[in-house]
Amino acid sequence: MRYLAKLAAVLAGLMLISSATSANGIQPDNPFPRLRFVTSLGNLEIELDRYKAPLTAENFLDYVKAGSYNNTIFHRLVPGFVVQGGGYDENFEAKTVFKKIPNESGNGLKNVYGTIAMARESDPHTATRQFFFNLNDNTSLDPSSKGWGYTVFGWIVSGEETLEKLAALESVPFDEKTLWRDVPKDPPVLIRIEVVPQP
């Protein structure tokens, strides 16, 4: 009986992944698609995990396919914590949001250095398009008995030096123009995200 229950759970998970990955058509047979972030500070490459974060990964790929991350900025930098982007253009104008997605933070992936996760509001199911890279092992962002965490859906596989450049930027505690906290003095640009061809 336990075997059958486990088998049913695996099949259900595969069906969920299959239905999700068919949505945008980006490498639907690849559970770990790779993306190249071309930024004003250099390139970095990430690998997504469609197994453990199928809804989040597919949501991110929807924005990639639409070219919606092109020419956005990294608008928030908290040294030793996170660098966040994907939500605003170079004029600090908000980009189009598609939909809110369910929180998948209980998938076993942790907010450790070099991972990419979804930003959200205080409500756990409010992630849309903004993402962040962890600049440290941020256990406070993982789910716990106190509540939901922040969904990790991939990790850097090359170009870590670019993440280090982002992390080394100077940010201001309070920006008078935007009235935001932790804004880089010279926000770096995410020029585009490219899908890396499968080997």
C-alpha positions in Angstrom: 0.0 0.0 0.0 2.8 2.4 0.8 4.4 1.6 -2.5 1.2 2.4 -4.3 0.7 5.6 -2.4 4.3 6.7 -3.3 3.8 5.7 -6.9 0.5 7.7 -7.1 2.3 10.8 -5.7 5.1 10.5 -8.2 2.7 10.1 -11.1 0.7 13.1 -9.9 3.9 15.1 -9.7 4.9 14.1 -13.2 1.5 15.0 -14.5 1.7 18.5 -12.8 5.2 19.0 -14.3 4.0 17.8 -17.7 0.9 20.2 -17.7 3.0 23.1 -16.5 6.0 22.7 -18.9 3.8 22.4 -21.9 2.5 26.0 -21.3 5.2 28.1 -22.9 7.0 25.5 -25.0 10.5 26.2 -23.7 12.4 22.9 -23.7 9.3 21.0 -22.4 11.3 17.7 -22.1 14.1 19.3 -20.1 13.5 19.3 -16.3 16.5 21.5 -15.7 16.6 24.3 -18.4 19.4 26.7 -18.3 19.1 30.5 -18.8 21.8 33.1 -19.5 21.4 36.5 -17.8 23.1 39.1 -19.9 23.7 42.1 -17.6 25.5 45.4 -17.7 28.1 43.8 -15.3 28.6 40.6 -17.2 26.8 37.3 -17.7 25.7 34.5 -15.4 24.0 31.2 -16.1 21.3 29.6 -13.9 19.7 26.2 -14.0 16.0 25.9 -13.1 14.4 23.0 -11.3 11.1 22.0 -12.9 10.8 19.0 -10.6 10.8 20.7 -7.3 9.4 24.1 -8.4 7.3 23.4 -11.5 4.8 26.3 -11.1 7.5 28.8 -10.2 9.9 27.7 -12.9 7.2 27.8 -15.6 6.0 31.2 -14.4 9.5 32.5 -14.7 9.9 31.0 -18.2 6.6 32.7 -19.3 8.2 36.1 -18.6 11.4 35.0 -20.3 9.6 33.9 -23.4 7.7 37.2 -23.6 11.0 39.1 -23.3 9.5 40.9 -20.3 12.7 40.8 -18.3 14.7 42.6 -21.0 16.1 46.0 -20.0 14.9 45.7 -16.4 17.1 46.7 -13.4 18.3 45.2 -10.2 16.5 47.7 -8.0 17.3 46.4 -4.5 20.6 45.4 -2.9 21.0 44.4 0.7 24.7 43.7 1.1 25.4 40.2 2.4 21.7 39.3 1.9 20.0 39.6 -1.5 20.1 41.4 -4.8 16.6 41.8 -6.3 15.3 42.6 -9.8 12.9 41.9 -12.6 10.2 44.3 -11.7 11.1 47.7 -13.0 12.6 49.3 -16.1 15.5 51.9 -16.1 13.0 54.7 -15.3 11.8 52.8 -12.2 8.4 52.1 -14.0 6.7 48.9 -13.0 6.6 46.2 -15.6 3.5 44.2 -16.5 2.5 41.4 -14.1 1.0 38.2 -15.5 -0.4 36.5 -12.4 0.2 35.5 -8.8 1.5 32.0 -8.2 1.2 29.5 -5.4 4.0 29.4 -2.9 6.3 26.3 -3.4 8.8 27.1 -0.7 8.3 23.7 0.9 10.0 22.0 -2.0 13.2 21.2 -0.2 15.4 23.8 -2.0 17.0 26.2 0.5 17.8 29.9 0.3 21.6 29.4 0.2 24.3 31.4 -1.6 23.9 31.6 -5.3 20.3 30.4 -5.5 17.5 32.3 -7.2 14.1 32.7 -5.5 10.9 34.6 -5.9 10.2 37.8 -4.2 6.7 38.3 -2.8 4.6 40.4 -0.4 3.8 39.3 3.1 1.0 37.1 1.8 2.8 33.9 0.9 1.0 33.4 -2.5 1.8 36.8 -4.0 4.9 36.1 -6.1 4.6 37.4 -9.7 7.7 38.4 -11.6 10.3 39.8 -9.2 13.2 37.5 -8.2 16.3 37.7 -6.1 19.7 36.0 -5.8 20.8 35.0 -2.4 24.1 36.6 -1.4 24.4 34.4 1.7 22.9 31.3 3.3 19.7 33.0 4.3 17.9 30.4 6.5 15.5 33.1 7.7 13.9 32.9 4.2 13.2 29.2 4.3 9.8 27.8 5.5 9.6 26.9 9.2 7.0 26.3 11.9 6.5 30.0 11.9 5.2 30.2 8.3 5.9 30.1 4.6 9.3 30.8 3.1 10.5 32.2 -0.2 10.5 29.8 -3.1 13.9 28.8 -4.5 13.6 27.5 -8.1 17.1 27.5 -9.4 20.8 28.1 -8.8 23.8 29.7 -10.5 25.9 27.2 -12.5 28.4 29.7 -14.1 29.3 33.4 -13.9 29.5 33.6 -10.1 31.9 36.5 -10.6 29.0 38.6 -12.0 27.0 37.9 -8.9 30.0 39.1 -6.9 30.0 42.3 -8.9 26.4 42.8 -8.2 26.9 42.1 -4.5 29.8 44.6 -4.3 27.7 47.6 -5.6 27.0 50.5 -3.3 23.4 51.0 -2.3 21.7 53.7 -0.4 19.6 53.0 2.8 16.9 55.4 1.5 16.5 56.7 -2.1 14.8 60.1 -2.2 13.7 59.6 -5.8 11.9 56.4 -5.5 11.3 56.5 -1.7 12.6 52.9 -1.6 15.2 51.4 0.7 18.4 49.7 -0.4 18.5 51.0 -4.0 21.9 50.7 -5.8 23.4 54.1 -6.6 23.8 53.0 -10.2 21.3 50.2 -10.8 22.7 47.5 -13.1 20.6 46.5 -16.1 19.4 43.0 -16.9 19.8 43.4 -20.7 18.1 40.2 -21.6 17.7 36.5 -20.6 18.5 33.9 -23.1 17.5 30.2 -23.1 20.7 28.1 -23.3 20.4 25.4 -26.0 20.2 21.9 -24.8 23.4 19.8 -25.3 
